[in-house]
């Protein structure tokens, strides 16, 4: 009797499974299921391409940094040749081939998102295209060859946005409609995830920095892209952490006034750094002639060379090696010179007009602020590292005005979840201090300038079109994307 019941139970289970499989097969055959698959495929393909490019770019960036150290190791005064060459080459590549590849790349992505309107026409190609990918990488590497204190993370984000936009552009007409704006937002998140190996940071960055749209409208695309980009990067590089596992110690409530002090000073420092960038950018743009531009770039290279000759290798590159020294070298001591040099060297490097990111240099500058203030309190090694991480978060918040993104990025870089409250605390006060200096971030200021220039071009184009007869110009159709 038991055997018959058992056999009947097996038959019932088989019938149920068969019925479920049949329903699933019918759903897959339905047009809606096909559309869902086709809708998700562009995001997945773009995520893999983004990760491959980001990993290759990171490897090249590291190799060029090592090459620069080797050159300067032959003789320090070689910086008087390498810095002008690298700075000038970086500026020339941008000036000659793609002006929109200059700088960090995040303002260009946010501007592209704002003008990527599917119904009234797409102008995001002005900020994101294939040419920008090549020029962005080449110009960033040239700047690093000269020792410039720039990072690769901002450029990676613009590169990722260009990849996603290109994938969207090549979709055939029969493909289900994919939102161009969501593709670009997703590209930014995937780029940050692949650059730092910080998937949560990529998601928060998309919500906090790239758009104010509710995440429900694009959560699946962002999650999929971040996961695929991150997993591809880990498959190629292994499950690495950007900054390893620094030693931290539990700190009590009485410790928080130290974090508050660092948060305020580092946040204000980030805002002042951005103000300096805006002032230098305005001055450089006032030099209309190419000769004036070249003279400015050479002056910036000379200033950077002097900084190097005075202080050594700490001013070079993104500053990641200096970050690691602060967090892992027990003999490392901060000084006011470190703070000043890591403030000035990215300032002159970035103002030269080539491509390069602010994220990593901002983290390094924040670490020097946290480390310098920490020495006045004679902390233990674990407490010192907490204060260094707090400075990193606050300074980056002062630059980006994205406190959640800053805290989550540093948290994921170090895998030190025990410090999450201290990091959020530093980010909050860093934001307040930066807001007191300037209500807008550097990225917002630059995005507004980009959009203003775009509207001015449109106005001039409309004026010229109004004065020109269609019969005299022949075909007046303008392609959607005339640039590669």
C-alpha positions, 0 to 999 in steps of 0.5 A: 500500500505504501509503495502504491501511494509513493508511486502515485505521489511521484506521478503527481509530482511529475505531472505538476512539473510537466505542467509548470514547464509547459507554462514556462515554455509558453511564456518564453514563446510569448512576445512579452518574454522575448521583449524582456530578453531583448531589452536586457541584452544591450545592458549586458553586452555593454556591461561586458565591453565596459569591464573589458575596456576598464580593466585594460585601461587600468593596466595601461594606467599602472604601467605608465605610472611605473614607466614615469617612476623609472624615468624619474628614477634615472635622474629627478631633473628629467621631470623638467622634460617629462612633465612638459612633454606629457602635459602638452601631449595630453592637452594637444590630443584633446584640443586636436581630436575631441575637446569633450574628452577633457577633464574628468568626464563625469560632467560630460556624462551628466550633461549627456543624460540631460540632453538624451531625449528620445522624443525631441532628438538626441544630442548626447553624441556631443559628449559621448562617442567612440572618438572620446573613448580613444582620446580619453584614454590616450590623453589620460595616459599622456598626462600620467606619463608626465607624472600628472596627479590625475586618476582614471576613475572619472575617465572610465565613467565617461568611457563607459557612458560612451560604450553604452551609448554606442551599443544603444545606437547600433540597435536595429530598428526592429529592436524593442525600444530601449531608453537612451537616458537609462542606458547612459545612467547605467553606463555611469554606474557600471563604469564606477563599479568596474573602475573601483570594484565597488558594486554598491558604490556604482548603484549609489552613484547612479542614484545620487550623482547621475539622476534624481529619478526614482530608482524604480524606473531603472533599478533592474538595468543598473543592478544587472550592469553593475553585477556583470561589469563587476564580475567580469572585472573580478574574473580578469583581475581576481576578487581584489580590494582597491585598498586592501584591509587596513587595521581599524580599532573600535572607537567610542562616542568620545572619538567622534569629535575628532571625526567631526573636525576632520570632516569639516576641514577635509570637506572645506578643503574639497570645496576650496580645491574645486573653487581653485579648479574653476578659477584656473579653468576660467583663466585658461579659457580667457587665453583664446589663442593657441599660443596662450593655451600652450604657454599655460600648459607649459607653465602648469608643467613647470609648476608641477616639476618644481613641486616634484623636485621639492617634495619627491614622488608623493606628488606623482600620479593618482596617489594610490601608493601614498594612500597605501603607505598611510593605511599600512606603513606603521612608520608613515607620518603625515605632514603639512607638506603632504597636505599642501602638495597633494592639494596643489599637484592635482590642481595644476595637473587637472587645470592643464586641460588634458583628460584625467579624473579627480576621484583618486587624487581627492581620496589621497588629498583627504587621507593627508588631511586626516593623517595630519590632524590625527597626529595631534591626538597621538592615536593608536594605529587603528584609530589613525586609520579611522581618521585617515578614512574619514578624511578621504570620505569628507574630501571626496564629498566636498568635491562631488557633494555625494556623501552616500557615494563617498562613504560607500566607495571607501567602505567597499575599497577597504571592506571595513564595515565596522567604520560605517558610522564614522564614515557617514558622520564624516561625509555629513559634516564634509557636505555641510562644510563644502555647502557653506563655501559653494552650493554647487559641486564642481561637476554641477558647475562644469555641466552647466557650462557644457549645456550653456555652450551647447545651447549657444551653438544651437542658437547660432545654428538656428540663426544661420539656418534662418538666414540660409535658403533651403534651395541654396543648400540642397539637402538640409537633413543633419545626421543624428550622430555625425561624429564617430 
